[in-house]
Amino acid sequence: MPYRDIDELPHSVRSHLPTHAQEIYLAAFNNAWQQHAHEPDGEAIVHRIAWAAVKRRYRKLGDAWVPIRP
């Protein structure tokens, strides 16, 4: 189900991503939810879409997620 704010995101997201990346994840998840929730494995698809959105703006460097500079 869609998340109302970043405090509702899964622990794996909140504990690893900086706040801005969590906001990206939240927006991408909620947008994708509207289109894919009805599909088989829809929730898994939506989580993958949200992670892909984060990975367009952030990359993992060691244990930290850092912004990708243009």
CHARMM-style PDB file with segment names, atoms N, HN, CA, C and O in Angstrom:
ATOM      1  N   MET     1       0.828  -1.175   0.000  1.00  0.00      PROA
ATOM      2  CA  MET     1       0.000   0.000   0.000  1.00  0.00      PROA
ATOM      3  C   MET     1       0.875   1.242   0.000  1.00  0.00      PROA
ATOM      4  O   MET     1       2.013   1.185   0.466  1.00  0.00      PROA
ATOM      5  N   PRO     2       0.387   2.343  -0.500  1.00  0.00      PROA
ATOM      6  CA  PRO     2       1.178   3.576  -0.553  1.00  0.00      PROA
ATOM      7  C   PRO     2       1.570   4.051   0.842  1.00  0.00      PROA
ATOM      8  O   PRO     2       0.890   3.769   1.829  1.00  0.00      PROA
ATOM      9  N   TYR     3       2.662   4.763   0.898  1.00  0.00      PROA
ATOM     10  HN  TYR     3       3.215   4.992   0.097  1.00  0.00      PROA
ATOM     11  CA  TYR     3       3.160   5.318   2.164  1.00  0.00      PROA
ATOM     12  C   TYR     3       2.778   6.785   2.256  1.00  0.00      PROA
ATOM     13  O   TYR     3       2.826   7.509   1.262  1.00  0.00      PROA
ATOM     14  N   ARG     4       2.396   7.226   3.461  1.00  0.00      PROA
ATOM     15  HN  ARG     4       2.357   6.638   4.269  1.00  0.00      PROA
ATOM     16  CA  ARG     4       2.035   8.631   3.666  1.00  0.00      PROA
ATOM     17  C   ARG     4       3.265   9.512   3.868  1.00  0.00      PROA
ATOM     18  O   ARG     4       3.286  10.661   3.426  1.00  0.00      PROA
ATOM     19  N   ASP     5       4.290   8.976   4.536  1.00  0.00      PROA
ATOM     20  HN  ASP     5       4.272   8.043   4.895  1.00  0.00      PROA
ATOM     21  CA  ASP     5       5.524   9.745   4.736  1.00  0.00      PROA
ATOM     22  C   ASP     5       6.685   8.784   4.931  1.00  0.00      PROA
ATOM     23  O   ASP     5       6.493   7.572   5.023  1.00  0.00      PROA
ATOM     24  N   ILE     6       7.888   9.333   4.994  1.00  0.00      PROA
ATOM     25  HN  ILE     6       8.044  10.318   4.919  1.00  0.00      PROA
ATOM     26  CA  ILE     6       9.078   8.487   5.024  1.00  0.00      PROA
ATOM     27  C   ILE     6       9.181   7.660   6.304  1.00  0.00      PROA
ATOM     28  O   ILE     6       9.880   6.646   6.323  1.00  0.00      PROA
ATOM     29  N   ASP     7       8.508   8.067   7.359  1.00  0.00      PROA
ATOM     30  HN  ASP     7       7.941   8.890   7.344  1.00  0.00      PROA
ATOM     31  CA  ASP     7       8.524   7.286   8.602  1.00  0.00      PROA
ATOM     32  C   ASP     7       7.854   5.930   8.434  1.00  0.00      PROA
ATOM     33  O   ASP     7       8.076   5.031   9.245  1.00  0.00      PROA
ATOM     34  N   GLU     8       7.048   5.768   7.410  1.00  0.00      PROA
ATOM     35  HN  GLU     8       6.867   6.498   6.751  1.00  0.00      PROA
ATOM     36  CA  GLU     8       6.363   4.504   7.156  1.00  0.00      PROA
ATOM     37  C   GLU     8       7.140   3.574   6.228  1.00  0.00      PROA
ATOM     38  O   GLU     8       6.759   2.416   6.058  1.00  0.00      PROA
ATOM     39  N   LEU     9       8.217   4.060   5.629  1.00  0.00      PROA
ATOM     40  HN  LEU     9       8.527   5.001   5.766  1.00  0.00      PROA
ATOM     41  CA  LEU     9       8.996   3.232   4.708  1.00  0.00      PROA
ATOM     42  C   LEU     9       9.583   2.032   5.447  1.00  0.00      PROA
ATOM     43  O   LEU     9       9.763   2.078   6.664  1.00  0.00      PROA
ATOM     44  N   PRO    10       9.881   0.964   4.720  1.00  0.00      PROA
ATOM     45  CA  PRO    10      10.503  -0.199   5.357  1.00  0.00      PROA
ATOM     46  C   PRO    10      11.815   0.193   6.050  1.00  0.00      PROA
ATOM     47  O   PRO    10      12.517   1.107   5.617  1.00  0.00      PROA
ATOM     48  N   HSD    11      12.120  -0.513   7.115  1.00  0.00      PROA
ATOM     49  HN  HSD    11      11.550  -1.256   7.467  1.00  0.00      PROA
ATOM     50  CA  HSD    11      13.337  -0.239   7.874  1.00  0.00      PROA
ATOM     51  C   HSD    11      14.577  -0.298   6.978  1.00  0.00      PROA
ATOM     52  O   HSD    11      15.504   0.494   7.146  1.00  0.00      PROA
ATOM     53  N   SER    12      14.592  -1.223   6.041  1.00  0.00      PROA
ATOM     54  HN  SER    12      13.839  -1.866   5.904  1.00  0.00      PROA
ATOM     55  CA  SER    12      15.751  -1.364   5.149  1.00  0.00      PROA
ATOM     56  C   SER    12      15.990  -0.106   4.321  1.00  0.00      PROA
ATOM     57  O   SER    12      17.124   0.173   3.931  1.00  0.00      PROA
ATOM     58  N   VAL    13      14.951   0.642   4.053  1.00  0.00      PROA
ATOM     59  HN  VAL    13      14.030   0.416   4.369  1.00  0.00      PROA
ATOM     60  CA  VAL    13      15.077   1.895   3.306  1.00  0.00      PROA
ATOM     61  C   VAL    13      15.486   3.024   4.255  1.00  0.00      PROA
ATOM     62  O   VAL    13      16.426   3.769   3.979  1.00  0.00      PROA
ATOM     63  N   ARG    14      14.771   3.140   5.374  1.00  0.00      PROA
ATOM     64  HN  ARG    14      14.007   2.535   5.598  1.00  0.00      PROA
ATOM     65  CA  ARG    14      15.034   4.233   6.324  1.00  0.00      PROA
ATOM     66  C   ARG    14      16.425   4.151   6.937  1.00  0.00      PROA
ATOM     67  O   ARG    14      17.056   5.180   7.178  1.00  0.00      PROA
ATOM     68  N   SER    15      16.904   2.952   7.190  1.00  0.00      PROA
ATOM     69  HN  SER    15      16.392   2.116   6.995  1.00  0.00      PROA
ATOM     70  CA  SER    15      18.181   2.813   7.887  1.00  0.00      PROA
ATOM     71  C   SER    15      19.394   2.976   6.974  1.00  0.00      PROA
ATOM     72  O   SER    15      20.514   3.128   7.461  1.00  0.00      PROA
ATOM     73  N   HSD    16      19.185   2.945   5.666  1.00  0.00      PROA
ATOM     74  HN  HSD    16      18.275   2.821   5.271  1.00  0.00      PROA
ATOM     75  CA  HSD    16      20.316   3.017   4.744  1.00  0.00      PROA
ATOM     76  C   HSD    16      20.374   4.282   3.896  1.00  0.00      PROA
ATOM     77  O   HSD    16      21.460   4.737   3.538  1.00  0.00      PROA
ATOM     78  N   LEU    17      19.232   4.848   3.575  1.00  0.00      PROA
ATOM     79  HN  LEU    17      18.349   4.478   3.865  1.00  0.00      PROA
ATOM     80  CA  LEU    17      19.218   5.980   2.646  1.00  0.00      PROA
ATOM     81  C   LEU    17      19.146   7.318   3.375  1.00  0.00      PROA
ATOM     82  O   LEU    17      18.485   7.430   4.407  1.00  0.00      PROA
ATOM     83  N   PRO    18      19.826   8.335   2.838  1.00  0.00      PROA
ATOM     84  CA  PRO    18      19.652   9.686   3.386  1.00  0.00      PROA
ATOM     85  C   PRO    18      18.222  10.171   3.126  1.00  0.00      PROA
ATOM     86  O   PRO    18      17.504   9.609   2.299  1.00  0.00      PROA
ATOM     87  N   THR    19      17.829  11.204   3.834  1.00  0.00      PROA
ATOM     88  HN  THR    19      18.412  11.661   4.506  1.00  0.00      PROA
ATOM     89  CA  THR    19      16.449  11.693   3.776  1.00  0.00      PROA
ATOM     90  C   THR    19      15.985  11.989   2.350  1.00  0.00      PROA
ATOM     91  O   THR    19      14.890  11.580   1.964  1.00  0.00      PROA
ATOM     92  N   HSD    20      16.795  12.686   1.572  1.00  0.00      PROA
ATOM     93  HN  HSD    20      17.684  13.018   1.886  1.00  0.00      PROA
ATOM     94  CA  HSD    20      16.389  13.026   0.206  1.00  0.00      PROA
ATOM     95  C   HSD    20      16.149  11.770  -0.625  1.00  0.00      PROA
ATOM     96  O   HSD    20      15.192  11.712  -1.398  1.00  0.00      PROA
ATOM     97  N   ALA    21      16.998  10.781  -0.475  1.00  0.00      PROA
ATOM     98  HN  ALA    21      17.775  10.829   0.153  1.00  0.00      PROA
ATOM     99  CA  ALA    21      16.821   9.524  -1.209  1.00  0.00      PROA
ATOM    100  C   ALA    21      15.557   8.802  -0.745  1.00  0.00      PROA
ATOM    101  O   ALA    21      14.886   8.156  -1.549  1.00  0.00      PROA
ATOM    102  N   GLN    22      15.228   8.903   0.539  1.00  0.00      PROA
ATOM    103  HN  GLN    22      15.773   9.428   1.193  1.00  0.00      PROA
ATOM    104  CA  GLN    22      13.989   8.321   1.047  1.00  0.00      PROA
ATOM    105  C   GLN    22      12.777   9.011   0.418  1.00  0.00      PROA
ATOM    106  O   GLN    22      11.780   8.361   0.102  1.00  0.00      PROA
ATOM    107  N   GLU    23      12.870  10.311   0.242  1.00  0.00      PROA
ATOM    108  HN  GLU    23      13.680  10.839   0.498  1.00  0.00      PROA
ATOM    109  CA  GLU    23      11.780  11.057  -0.399  1.00  0.00      PROA
ATOM    110  C   GLU    23      11.603  10.624  -1.849  1.00  0.00      PROA
ATOM    111  O   GLU    23      10.477  10.508  -2.331  1.00  0.00      PROA
ATOM    112  N   ILE    24      12.711  10.385  -2.543  1.00  0.00      PROA
ATOM    113  HN  ILE    24      13.627  10.480  -2.151  1.00  0.00      PROA
ATOM    114  CA  ILE    24      12.657   9.887  -3.919  1.00  0.00      PROA
ATOM    115  C   ILE    24      11.988   8.514  -3.940  1.00  0.00      PROA
ATOM    116  O   ILE    24      11.113   8.250  -4.765  1.00  0.00      PROA
ATOM    117  N   TYR    25      12.411   7.648  -3.025  1.00  0.00      PROA
ATOM    118  HN  TYR    25      13.121   7.862  -2.355  1.00  0.00      PROA
ATOM    119  CA  TYR    25      11.845   6.304  -2.936  1.00  0.00      PROA
ATOM    120  C   TYR    25      10.339   6.375  -2.698  1.00  0.00      PROA
ATOM    121  O   TYR    25       9.567   5.695  -3.372  1.00  0.00      PROA
ATOM    122  N   LEU    26       9.930   7.192  -1.747  1.00  0.00      PROA
ATOM    123  HN  LEU    26      10.558   7.744  -1.199  1.00  0.00      PROA
ATOM    124  CA  LEU    26       8.519   7.357  -1.406  1.00  0.00      PROA
ATOM    125  C   LEU    26       7.700   7.802  -2.614  1.00  0.00      PROA
ATOM    126  O   LEU    26       6.664   7.210  -2.917  1.00  0.00      PROA
ATOM    127  N   ALA    27       8.158   8.833  -3.297  1.00  0.00      PROA
ATOM    128  HN  ALA    27       9.000   9.314  -3.051  1.00  0.00      PROA
ATOM    129  CA  ALA    27       7.425   9.356  -4.457  1.00  0.00      PROA
ATOM    130  C   ALA    27       7.350   8.317  -5.573  1.00  0.00      PROA
ATOM    131  O   ALA    27       6.291   8.127  -6.172  1.00  0.00      PROA
ATOM    132  N   ALA    28       8.454   7.651  -5.855  1.00  0.00      PROA
ATOM    133  HN  ALA    28       9.314   7.806  -5.368  1.00  0.00      PROA
ATOM    134  CA  ALA    28       8.471   6.644  -6.919  1.00  0.00      PROA
ATOM    135  C   ALA    28       7.581   5.456  -6.556  1.00  0.00      PROA
ATOM    136  O   ALA    28       6.847   4.940  -7.399  1.00  0.00      PROA
ATOM    137  N   PHE    29       7.651   5.031  -5.300  1.00  0.00      PROA
ATOM    138  HN  PHE    29       8.246   5.450  -4.615  1.00  0.00      PROA
ATOM    139  CA  PHE    29       6.823   3.908  -4.856  1.00  0.00      PROA
ATOM    140  C   PHE    29       5.347   4.236  -5.013  1.00  0.00      PROA
ATOM    141  O   PHE    29       4.589   3.459  -5.595  1.00  0.00      PROA
ATOM    142  N   ASN    30       4.942   5.384  -4.494  1.00  0.00      PROA
ATOM    143  HN  ASN    30       5.558   6.015  -4.022  1.00  0.00      PROA
ATOM    144  CA  ASN    30       3.523   5.746  -4.540  1.00  0.00      PROA
ATOM    145  C   ASN    30       3.021   5.917  -5.971  1.00  0.00      PROA
ATOM    146  O   ASN    30       1.891   5.541  -6.283  1.00  0.00      PROA
ATOM    147  N   ASN    31       3.852   6.478  -6.833  1.00  0.00      PROA
ATOM    148  HN  ASN    31       4.770   6.783  -6.580  1.00  0.00      PROA
ATOM    149  CA  ASN    31       3.465   6.634  -8.237  1.00  0.00      PROA
ATOM    150  C   ASN    31       3.333   5.265  -8.918  1.00  0.00      PROA
ATOM    151  O   ASN    31       2.359   5.008  -9.626  1.00  0.00      PROA
ATOM    152  N   ALA    32       4.309   4.403  -8.700  1.00  0.00      PROA
ATOM    153  HN  ALA    32       5.100   4.612  -8.125  1.00  0.00      PROA
ATOM    154  CA  ALA    32       4.280   3.078  -9.320  1.00  0.00      PROA
ATOM    155  C   ALA    32       3.150   2.224  -8.750  1.00  0.00      PROA
ATOM    156  O   ALA    32       2.596   1.378  -9.451  1.00  0.00      PROA
ATOM    157  N   TRP    33       2.811   2.442  -7.490  1.00  0.00      PROA
ATOM    158  HN  TRP    33       3.262   3.130  -6.921  1.00  0.00      PROA
ATOM    159  CA  TRP    33       1.737   1.672  -6.855  1.00  0.00      PROA
ATOM    160  C   TRP    33       0.424   1.840  -7.628  1.00  0.00      PROA
ATOM    161  O   TRP    33      -0.327   0.883  -7.815  1.00  0.00      PROA
ATOM    162  N   GLN    34       0.168   3.058  -8.066  1.00  0.00      PROA
ATOM    163  HN  GLN    34       0.779   3.836  -7.914  1.00  0.00      PROA
ATOM    164  CA  GLN    34      -1.074   3.330  -8.789  1.00  0.00      PROA
ATOM    165  C   GLN    34      -1.176   2.512 -10.072  1.00  0.00      PROA
ATOM    166  O   GLN    34      -2.275   2.166 -10.506  1.00  0.00      PROA
ATOM    167  N   GLN    35      -0.039   2.205 -10.673  1.00  0.00      PROA
ATOM    168  HN  GLN    35       0.854   2.485 -10.320  1.00  0.00      PROA
ATOM    169  CA  GLN    35      -0.045   1.503 -11.953  1.00  0.00      PROA
ATOM    170  C   GLN    35       0.140  -0.006 -11.838  1.00  0.00      PROA
ATOM    171  O   GLN    35      -0.318  -0.750 -12.705  1.00  0.00      PROA
ATOM    172  N   HSD    36       0.808  -0.471 -10.772  1.00  0.00      PROA
ATOM    173  HN  HSD    36       1.180   0.134 -10.067  1.00  0.00      PROA
ATOM    174  CA  HSD    36       1.210  -1.879 -10.725  1.00  0.00      PROA
ATOM    175  C   HSD    36       0.648  -2.674  -9.550  1.00  0.00      PROA
ATOM    176  O   HSD    36       0.898  -3.877  -9.469  1.00  0.00      PROA
ATOM    177  N   ALA    37      -0.085  -2.067  -8.655  1.00  0.00      PROA
ATOM    178  HN  ALA    37      -0.288  -1.090  -8.721  1.00  0.00      PROA
ATOM    179  CA  ALA    37      -0.563  -2.760  -7.454  1.00  0.00      PROA
ATOM    180  C   ALA    37      -1.447  -3.957  -7.779  1.00  0.00      PROA
ATOM    181  O   ALA    37      -1.449  -4.942  -7.040  1.00  0.00      PROA
ATOM    182  N   HSD    38      -2.184  -3.887  -8.854  1.00  0.00      PROA
ATOM    183  HN  HSD    38      -2.182  -3.087  -9.455  1.00  0.00      PROA
ATOM    184  CA  HSD    38      -3.128  -4.948  -9.212  1.00  0.00      PROA
ATOM    185  C   HSD    38      -2.454  -6.155  -9.866  1.00  0.00      PROA
ATOM    186  O   HSD    38      -3.083  -7.202 -10.019  1.00  0.00      PROA
ATOM    187  N   GLU    39      -1.188  -6.022 -10.252  1.00  0.00      PROA
ATOM    188  HN  GLU    39      -0.677  -5.171 -10.128  1.00  0.00      PROA
ATOM    189  CA  GLU    39      -0.494  -7.102 -10.963  1.00  0.00      PROA
ATOM    190  C   GLU    39      -0.025  -8.182  -9.991  1.00  0.00      PROA
ATOM    191  O   GLU    39       0.190  -7.910  -8.810  1.00  0.00      PROA
ATOM    192  N   PRO    40       0.134  -9.412 -10.493  1.00  0.00      PROA
ATOM    193  CA  PRO    40       0.762 -10.435  -9.648  1.00  0.00      PROA
ATOM    194  C   PRO    40       2.164  -9.951  -9.277  1.00  0.00      PROA
ATOM    195  O   PRO    40       2.878  -9.423 -10.129  1.00  0.00      PROA
ATOM    196  N   ASP    41       2.556 -10.122  -8.044  1.00  0.00      PROA
ATOM    197  HN  ASP    41       1.976 -10.551  -7.352  1.00  0.00      PROA
ATOM    198  CA  ASP    41       3.848  -9.630  -7.535  1.00  0.00      PROA
ATOM    199  C   ASP    41       3.962  -8.122  -7.674  1.00  0.00      PROA
ATOM    200  O   ASP    41       5.068  -7.592  -7.781  1.00  0.00      PROA
ATOM    201  N   GLY    42       2.841  -7.431  -7.674  1.00  0.00      PROA
ATOM    202  HN  GLY    42       1.943  -7.862  -7.587  1.00  0.00      PROA
ATOM    203  CA  GLY    42       2.837  -5.985  -7.861  1.00  0.00      PROA
ATOM    204  C   GLY    42       3.663  -5.241  -6.840  1.00  0.00      PROA
ATOM    205  O   GLY    42       4.374  -4.299  -7.190  1.00  0.00      PROA
ATOM    206  N   GLU    43       3.585  -5.647  -5.567  1.00  0.00      PROA
ATOM    207  HN  GLU    43       3.008  -6.412  -5.282  1.00  0.00      PROA
ATOM    208  CA  GLU    43       4.346  -4.928  -4.547  1.00  0.00      PROA
ATOM    209  C   GLU    43       5.849  -5.071  -4.775  1.00  0.00      PROA
ATOM    210  O   GLU    43       6.590  -4.102  -4.607  1.00  0.00      PROA
ATOM    211  N   ALA    44       6.306  -6.248  -5.152  1.00  0.00      PROA
ATOM    212  HN  ALA    44       5.704  -7.035  -5.289  1.00  0.00      PROA
ATOM    213  CA  ALA    44       7.733  -6.452  -5.430  1.00  0.00      PROA
ATOM    214  C   ALA    44       8.170  -5.598  -6.622  1.00  0.00      PROA
ATOM    215  O   ALA    44       9.257  -5.020  -6.610  1.00  0.00      PROA
ATOM    216  N   ILE    45       7.338  -5.522  -7.631  1.00  0.00      PROA
ATOM    217  HN  ILE    45       6.455  -5.991  -7.641  1.00  0.00      PROA
ATOM    218  CA  ILE    45       7.629  -4.696  -8.807  1.00  0.00      PROA
ATOM    219  C   ILE    45       7.763  -3.231  -8.395  1.00  0.00      PROA
ATOM    220  O   ILE    45       8.689  -2.538  -8.817  1.00  0.00      PROA
ATOM    221  N   VAL    46       6.837  -2.779  -7.575  1.00  0.00      PROA
ATOM    222  HN  VAL    46       6.085  -3.342  -7.233  1.00  0.00      PROA
ATOM    223  CA  VAL    46       6.828  -1.382  -7.150  1.00  0.00      PROA
ATOM    224  C   VAL    46       8.078  -1.052  -6.340  1.00  0.00      PROA
ATOM    225  O   VAL    46       8.651   0.024  -6.505  1.00  0.00      PROA
ATOM    226  N   HSD    47       8.507  -1.964  -5.467  1.00  0.00      PROA
ATOM    227  HN  HSD    47       8.041  -2.839  -5.333  1.00  0.00      PROA
ATOM    228  CA  HSD    47       9.733  -1.729  -4.698  1.00  0.00      PROA
ATOM    229  C   HSD    47      10.949  -1.652  -5.628  1.00  0.00      PROA
ATOM    230  O   HSD    47      11.837  -0.826  -5.418  1.00  0.00      PROA
ATOM    231  N   ARG    48      10.991  -2.500  -6.642  1.00  0.00      PROA
ATOM    232  HN  ARG    48      10.270  -3.171  -6.813  1.00  0.00      PROA
ATOM    233  CA  ARG    48      12.111  -2.441  -7.599  1.00  0.00      PROA
ATOM    234  C   ARG    48      12.118  -1.120  -8.358  1.00  0.00      PROA
ATOM    235  O   ARG    48      13.181  -0.547  -8.597  1.00  0.00      PROA
ATOM    236  N   ILE    49      10.955  -0.640  -8.732  1.00  0.00      PROA
ATOM    237  HN  ILE    49      10.091  -1.105  -8.538  1.00  0.00      PROA
ATOM    238  CA  ILE    49      10.852   0.651  -9.423  1.00  0.00      PROA
ATOM    239  C   ILE    49      11.347   1.768  -8.520  1.00  0.00      PROA
ATOM    240  O   ILE    49      12.066   2.660  -8.970  1.00  0.00      PROA
ATOM    241  N   ALA    50      10.965   1.724  -7.243  1.00  0.00      PROA
ATOM    242  HN  ALA    50      10.381   0.999  -6.877  1.00  0.00      PROA
ATOM    243  CA  ALA    50      11.386   2.760  -6.298  1.00  0.00      PROA
ATOM    244  C   ALA    50      12.905   2.743  -6.104  1.00  0.00      PROA
ATOM    245  O   ALA    50      13.537   3.799  -6.065  1.00  0.00      PROA
ATOM    246  N   TRP    51      13.495   1.544  -5.983  1.00  0.00      PROA
ATOM    247  HN  TRP    51      12.982   0.686  -6.015  1.00  0.00      PROA
ATOM    248  CA  TRP    51      14.952   1.468  -5.847  1.00  0.00      PROA
ATOM    249  C   TRP    51      15.638   1.982  -7.110  1.00  0.00      PROA
ATOM    250  O   TRP    51      16.672   2.645  -7.024  1.00  0.00      PROA
ATOM    251  N   ALA    52      15.083   1.690  -8.264  1.00  0.00      PROA
ATOM    252  HN  ALA    52      14.243   1.152  -8.334  1.00  0.00      PROA
ATOM    253  CA  ALA    52      15.670   2.173  -9.523  1.00  0.00      PROA
ATOM    254  C   ALA    52      15.660   3.701  -9.564  1.00  0.00      PROA
ATOM    255  O   ALA    52      16.608   4.317 -10.051  1.00  0.00      PROA
ATOM    256  N   ALA    53      14.592   4.308  -9.054  1.00  0.00      PROA
ATOM    257  HN  ALA    53      13.822   3.808  -8.659  1.00  0.00      PROA
ATOM    258  CA  ALA    53      14.524   5.778  -9.016  1.00  0.00      PROA
ATOM    259  C   ALA    53      15.624   6.340  -8.116  1.00  0.00      PROA
ATOM    260  O   ALA    53      16.258   7.339  -8.455  1.00  0.00      PROA
ATOM    261  N   VAL    54      15.844   5.706  -6.988  1.00  0.00      PROA
ATOM    262  HN  VAL    54      15.329   4.894  -6.712  1.00  0.00      PROA
ATOM    263  CA  VAL    54      16.909   6.155  -6.079  1.00  0.00      PROA
ATOM    264  C   VAL    54      18.263   6.022  -6.771  1.00  0.00      PROA
ATOM    265  O   VAL    54      19.095   6.925  -6.689  1.00  0.00      PROA
ATOM    266  N   LYS    55      18.480   4.907  -7.446  1.00  0.00      PROA
ATOM    267  HN  LYS    55      17.804   4.174  -7.512  1.00  0.00      PROA
ATOM    268  CA  LYS    55      19.778   4.638  -8.070  1.00  0.00      PROA
ATOM    269  C   LYS    55      20.076   5.567  -9.245  1.00  0.00      PROA
ATOM    270  O   LYS    55      21.223   5.644  -9.687  1.00  0.00      PROA
ATOM    271  N   ARG    56      19.080   6.264  -9.754  1.00  0.00      PROA
ATOM    272  HN  ARG    56      18.148   6.201  -9.396  1.00  0.00      PROA
ATOM    273  CA  ARG    56      19.342   7.270 -10.792  1.00  0.00      PROA
ATOM    274  C   ARG    56      19.956   8.527 -10.193  1.00  0.00      PROA
ATOM    275  O   ARG    56      20.613   9.285 -10.906  1.00  0.00      PROA
ATOM    276  N   ARG    57      19.761   8.763  -8.912  1.00  0.00      PROA
ATOM    277  HN  ARG    57      19.227   8.147  -8.333  1.00  0.00      PROA
ATOM    278  CA  ARG    57      20.251   9.983  -8.256  1.00  0.00      PROA
ATOM    279  C   ARG    57      21.324   9.726  -7.201  1.00  0.00      PROA
ATOM    280  O   ARG    57      22.053  10.640  -6.817  1.00  0.00      PROA
ATOM    281  N   TYR    58      21.419   8.478  -6.732  1.00  0.00      PROA
ATOM    282  HN  TYR    58      20.826   7.735  -7.044  1.00  0.00      PROA
ATOM    283  CA  TYR    58      22.374   8.119  -5.682  1.00  0.00      PROA
ATOM    284  C   TYR    58      23.108   6.850  -6.066  1.00  0.00      PROA
ATOM    285  O   TYR    58      22.621   6.030  -6.845  1.00  0.00      PROA
ATOM    286  N   ARG    59      24.304   6.712  -5.491  1.00  0.00      PROA
ATOM    287  HN  ARG    59      24.699   7.377  -4.858  1.00  0.00      PROA
ATOM    288  CA  ARG    59      25.037   5.461  -5.662  1.00  0.00      PROA
ATOM    289  C   ARG    59      25.608   5.071  -4.311  1.00  0.00      PROA
ATOM    290  O   ARG    59      25.826   5.917  -3.442  1.00  0.00      PROA
ATOM    291  N   LYS    60      25.845   3.787  -4.149  1.00  0.00      PROA
ATOM    292  HN  LYS    60      25.668   3.100  -4.854  1.00  0.00      PROA
ATOM    293  CA  LYS    60      26.377   3.298  -2.890  1.00  0.00      PROA
ATOM    294  C   LYS    60      27.894   3.366  -2.950  1.00  0.00      PROA
ATOM    295  O   LYS    60      28.520   2.831  -3.865  1.00  0.00      PROA
ATOM    296  N   LEU    61      28.470   4.029  -1.965  1.00  0.00      PROA
ATOM    297  HN  LEU    61      27.962   4.464  -1.222  1.00  0.00      PROA
ATOM    298  CA  LEU    61      29.914   4.167  -1.853  1.00  0.00      PROA
ATOM    299  C   LEU    61      30.296   3.622  -0.481  1.00  0.00      PROA
ATOM    300  O   LEU    61      30.107   4.285   0.539  1.00  0.00      PROA
ATOM    301  N   GLY    62      30.836   2.408  -0.472  1.00  0.00      PROA
ATOM    302  HN  GLY    62      30.989   1.870  -1.301  1.00  0.00      PROA
ATOM    303  CA  GLY    62      31.083   1.739   0.794  1.00  0.00      PROA
ATOM    304  C   GLY    62      29.740   1.387   1.425  1.00  0.00      PROA
ATOM    305  O   GLY    62      28.924   0.685   0.827  1.00  0.00      PROA
ATOM    306  N   ASP    63      29.525   1.880   2.632  1.00  0.00      PROA
ATOM    307  HN  ASP    63      30.188   2.450   3.118  1.00  0.00      PROA
ATOM    308  CA  ASP    63      28.254   1.621   3.320  1.00  0.00      PROA
ATOM    309  C   ASP    63      27.277   2.784   3.191  1.00  0.00      PROA
ATOM    310  O   ASP    63      26.172   2.717   3.730  1.00  0.00      PROA
ATOM    311  N   ALA    64      27.657   3.835   2.497  1.00  0.00      PROA
ATOM    312  HN  ALA    64      28.555   3.889   2.060  1.00  0.00      PROA
ATOM    313  CA  ALA    64      26.821   5.042   2.420  1.00  0.00      PROA
ATOM    314  C   ALA    64      26.277   5.248   1.012  1.00  0.00      PROA
ATOM    315  O   ALA    64      26.917   4.901   0.019  1.00  0.00      PROA
ATOM    316  N   TRP    65      25.084   5.821   0.954  1.00  0.00      PROA
ATOM    317  HN  TRP    65      24.564   6.103   1.761  1.00  0.00      PROA
ATOM    318  CA  TRP    65      24.501   6.234  -0.318  1.00  0.00      PROA
ATOM    319  C   TRP    65      24.825   7.709  -0.500  1.00  0.00      PROA
ATOM    320  O   TRP    65      24.517   8.527   0.366  1.00  0.00      PROA
ATOM    321  N   VAL    66      25.449   8.051  -1.631  1.00  0.00      PROA
ATOM    322  HN  VAL    66      25.699   7.387  -2.334  1.00  0.00      PROA
ATOM    323  CA  VAL    66      25.862   9.423  -1.881  1.00  0.00      PROA
ATOM    324  C   VAL    66      25.242   9.920  -3.197  1.00  0.00      PROA
ATOM    325  O   VAL    66      25.021   9.135  -4.120  1.00  0.00      PROA
ATOM    326  N   PRO    67      24.966  11.219  -3.272  1.00  0.00      PROA
ATOM    327  CA  PRO    67      24.378  11.763  -4.503  1.00  0.00      PROA
ATOM    328  C   PRO    67      25.338  11.605  -5.681  1.00  0.00      PROA
ATOM    329  O   PRO    67      26.554  11.715  -5.528  1.00  0.00      PROA
ATOM    330  N   ILE    68      24.778  11.349  -6.833  1.00  0.00      PROA
ATOM    331  HN  ILE    68      23.790  11.259  -6.956  1.00  0.00      PROA
ATOM    332  CA  ILE    68      25.560  11.297  -8.073  1.00  0.00      PROA
ATOM    333  C   ILE    68      25.640  12.726  -8.588  1.00  0.00      PROA
ATOM    334  O   ILE    68      24.618  13.385  -8.784  1.00  0.00      PROA
ATOM    335  N   ARG    69      26.819  13.182  -8.798  1.00  0.00      PROA
ATOM    336  HN  ARG    69      27.649  12.647  -8.638  1.00  0.00      PROA
ATOM    337  CA  ARG    69      27.018  14.554  -9.307  1.00  0.00      PROA
ATOM    338  C   ARG    69      27.015  14.531 -10.823  1.00  0.00      PROA
ATOM    339  O   ARG    69      27.645  13.669 -11.437  1.00  0.00      PROA
ATOM    340  N   PRO    70      26.303  15.484 -11.434  1.00  0.00      PROA
ATOM    341  CA  PRO    70      26.274  15.543 -12.910  1.00  0.00      PROA
ATOM    342  C   PRO    70      27.610  15.956 -13.494  1.00  0.00      PROA
ATOM    343  OT1 PRO    70      27.747  16.050 -14.714  1.00  0.00      PROA
TER     344      PRO     70
END
